[in-house]
Every structure is written in structure tokens, then in C-alpha cells.
């Protein structure tokens, strides 16, 4: 009889632990930031882009998923002002770059997550820009109700080839590097 009670208690404990519900935490887009840096032979430009919506999914305290929608129409240069800023912002929104009229959003959907410890996770996700989806890997650090990540994106995988030395010869100092950097800070 004691063994039966012990087995029953063990079974209840196992079921309780294994059915811990996943919790979806909505990202506060007004307190979250995405900063970008694009580099060229003669320098770099930097700016911001806004999250439209997003969520991180946890099982207990462990990160198990996430998905985000970015408002591509919000791409903005922060290192220029006046007419130069307007010109570059307009060019980034044009078909040469992000084609925001036809593709107003981009998405990032977590596909697999590996826990490294101390709130650090390795994420493999599907990134969709301009209707093209490619896998991307990066690390995300979760600390309380915030998370940070740094991503390198190869724009040419999304048919953004303008000024790329990988596709055009003779660009000289007009060449723009294929990768751009994103620094993401999420509040939830």
C-alpha cells in the first residue's frame, strides 16, 4: 500500500511539473528599440526602426519561443538631418532597399532555442524581409522583463543588392557592405 501511495504521489508530481503552462509575454513596443547600422567603404549610417508587435514565450522562466513584426515604413536615419536624412530615409524605403510600399512589415519567428545558461539563449529563427524568408542565428539575453540581442543580416539574401560589391563591379568607394547590424532591446 505504501508503494502504491508513493507511486501515486510521484505520478502527480511528474504530471504537475510536465504540464507547466507556457506563458506568452507581449513586448511593450513603446519601450523597446531596434537600432541599425549599415556600413559602406567610406563610412556608415545608423538609425532606428520600430517594432509593430511581438511576444516572447516562456515555459516557467525558460525562453521557448517568440515572434515579432517590424514596421519597415518606420526606418529612420539618426546620423543625418535635414535634406540628407530625408533623401536617405526615402531611398531605404524604395525598391532599391526595403520596398516598404509593397512590403510594409518584416517578421522574425523563433524556430529553435538552445539554453546556454545565465539567461543566454542561442536562437535560430526565420527572418522574412521583402517576402523572402531565410534562417538566421543569434544570441538573446533575458534579464527580468527585458531582453537584448544583436543580429547581423545579409541583405542580399532578401534581394537587396543595391550598391553590393558582391553583385556589381566598379563601385569603388560607393560600395555598401552586404551585412547590416541590428541591436535590439525588448521590454515586456
C-alpha positions as CSV (number, residue, x, y, z in Angstrom):
1,X,0.0,0.0,0.0
2,X,2.9,2.4,0.8
3,X,4.4,1.7,-2.6
4,X,1.1,2.5,-4.3
5,X,0.9,5.8,-2.4
6,X,4.5,6.6,-3.3
7,X,3.9,5.8,-7.0
8,X,0.7,7.9,-7.0
9,X,2.5,10.9,-5.4
10,X,5.4,10.6,-7.9
11,X,2.9,10.4,-10.8
12,X,1.1,13.6,-9.5
13,X,4.4,15.4,-9.1
14,X,5.5,14.4,-12.6
15,X,2.2,15.5,-14.2
16,X,2.3,18.8,-12.4
17,X,5.9,19.5,-13.4
18,X,5.4,18.4,-17.0
19,X,2.3,20.5,-17.6
20,X,3.7,23.8,-16.6
21,X,1.8,26.2,-18.9
22,X,3.6,28.3,-21.4
23,X,3.2,32.0,-20.8
24,X,3.3,34.5,-23.7
25,X,4.7,37.9,-22.7
26,X,3.7,40.7,-25.1
27,X,6.6,43.1,-25.9
28,X,5.9,46.7,-25.0
29,X,6.7,48.3,-28.4
30,X,6.8,51.8,-26.9
31,X,9.7,50.9,-24.6
32,X,11.5,48.6,-27.0
33,X,14.1,49.7,-29.5
34,X,15.8,48.4,-32.7
35,X,18.9,50.3,-33.8
36,X,20.6,49.5,-37.2
37,X,24.0,50.3,-38.6
38,X,24.7,49.9,-42.3
39,X,28.3,50.2,-43.5
40,X,29.9,51.3,-46.7
41,X,33.5,51.6,-47.9
42,X,33.6,55.3,-46.9
43,X,31.8,55.1,-43.6
44,X,28.5,54.1,-42.1
45,X,24.9,55.2,-41.4
46,X,22.8,54.4,-38.4
47,X,19.2,54.7,-37.4
48,X,16.1,53.1,-35.9
49,X,13.2,51.0,-36.9
50,X,10.1,50.3,-34.8
51,X,8.5,47.1,-33.7
52,X,4.9,46.8,-34.6
53,X,4.2,43.9,-32.3
54,X,6.0,41.0,-30.6
55,X,6.0,38.4,-27.9
56,X,8.3,36.1,-26.1
57,X,7.1,32.7,-24.9
58,X,8.3,31.2,-21.7
59,X,7.9,27.8,-20.0
60,X,8.4,28.8,-16.4
61,X,11.5,31.0,-16.6
62,X,12.9,29.3,-19.7
63,X,12.5,31.1,-23.1
64,X,10.9,28.7,-25.5
65,X,9.6,30.9,-28.4
66,X,9.0,34.3,-29.8
67,X,7.7,36.2,-32.9
68,X,7.9,39.7,-34.0
69,X,6.6,42.1,-36.6
70,X,8.7,45.1,-37.6
71,X,7.2,48.3,-39.1
72,X,9.5,48.7,-42.1
73,X,7.9,52.1,-43.0
74,X,9.4,53.5,-39.8
75,X,13.0,53.0,-40.9
76,X,14.8,56.3,-40.0
77,X,18.3,57.6,-40.2
78,X,19.6,59.2,-37.0
79,X,23.1,60.3,-38.0
80,X,21.9,62.8,-40.7
81,X,19.5,65.7,-40.6
82,X,17.5,67.9,-43.0
83,X,17.6,67.1,-46.7
84,X,20.3,64.4,-46.4
85,X,18.2,62.5,-43.9
86,X,15.0,62.8,-46.0
87,X,16.9,61.6,-49.0
88,X,18.5,58.5,-47.3
89,X,15.2,57.6,-45.5
90,X,13.4,57.8,-48.8
91,X,16.0,55.6,-50.5
92,X,15.9,53.0,-47.8
93,X,12.1,52.8,-48.2
94,X,12.4,52.5,-52.0
95,X,12.6,49.3,-54.0
96,X,16.4,49.6,-54.1
97,X,16.3,48.6,-50.4
98,X,13.2,47.6,-48.4
99,X,10.4,48.4,-50.8
100,X,8.1,49.5,-47.9
101,X,5.2,50.4,-50.1
102,X,4.8,46.7,-51.2
103,X,6.4,45.2,-48.1
104,X,5.4,47.4,-45.1
105,X,6.4,44.8,-42.5
106,X,9.1,42.2,-41.8
107,X,8.8,39.3,-39.4
108,X,11.0,37.2,-37.2
109,X,9.8,33.8,-35.9
110,X,11.8,31.7,-33.5
111,X,12.3,28.1,-34.7
112,X,14.6,26.6,-32.2
113,X,16.2,27.7,-29.0
114,X,19.2,26.4,-27.1
115,X,19.9,27.4,-23.5
116,X,23.5,28.5,-22.8
117,X,22.9,29.4,-19.1
118,X,22.6,32.7,-17.2
119,X,19.7,33.8,-19.2
120,X,21.5,33.5,-22.6
121,X,19.9,31.5,-25.4
122,X,21.0,30.7,-28.9
123,X,18.1,31.2,-31.3
124,X,17.6,30.0,-34.9
125,X,14.7,32.0,-36.5
126,X,13.1,32.6,-39.8
127,X,13.5,36.2,-40.9
128,X,11.2,37.5,-43.6
129,X,12.1,40.7,-45.5
130,X,10.6,41.7,-48.8
131,X,8.6,38.5,-48.9
132,X,11.8,36.4,-48.7
133,X,12.4,34.1,-45.7
134,X,15.8,32.9,-44.6
135,X,17.2,31.3,-41.4
136,X,19.2,33.5,-39.1
137,X,21.0,32.6,-35.9
138,X,21.8,34.9,-32.9
139,X,22.1,35.1,-29.2
140,X,19.4,36.7,-26.9
141,X,19.9,37.5,-23.3
142,X,16.9,37.6,-21.0
143,X,17.1,39.5,-17.7
144,X,13.9,40.0,-15.8
145,X,11.4,41.8,-18.0
146,X,14.0,42.8,-20.7
147,X,15.8,41.0,-23.4
148,X,18.7,42.1,-25.7
149,X,20.0,40.7,-28.9
150,X,22.5,41.6,-31.7
151,X,21.9,40.3,-35.2
152,X,23.9,40.5,-38.4
153,X,21.7,40.4,-41.5
154,X,23.0,39.7,-45.0
155,X,20.7,42.0,-47.1
156,X,21.5,40.2,-50.3
157,X,19.6,37.1,-49.1
158,X,16.4,39.3,-49.2
159,X,17.1,40.6,-52.8
160,X,18.5,43.9,-51.5
161,X,21.5,44.2,-53.8
162,X,21.8,48.0,-54.4
163,X,25.5,49.0,-54.1
164,X,26.7,45.5,-53.3
165,X,30.2,44.7,-54.4
166,X,29.1,41.0,-54.5
167,X,26.8,41.8,-57.5
168,X,28.2,44.9,-59.1
169,X,31.7,45.7,-60.4
170,X,33.4,49.0,-60.4
171,X,31.6,50.5,-57.4
172,X,34.8,51.7,-55.8
173,X,34.2,53.8,-52.7
174,X,30.4,53.7,-53.4
175,X,30.2,50.0,-52.4
176,X,27.8,49.2,-49.5
177,X,28.6,46.1,-47.4
178,X,26.2,43.2,-47.6
179,X,25.6,42.8,-43.9
180,X,23.9,45.3,-41.6
181,X,23.7,45.2,-37.8
182,X,20.7,45.3,-35.6
183,X,20.8,45.9,-31.9
184,X,17.5,45.0,-30.2
185,X,16.3,45.9,-26.7
186,X,13.0,44.4,-25.7
187,X,10.8,45.4,-22.7
188,X,7.9,43.1,-21.7
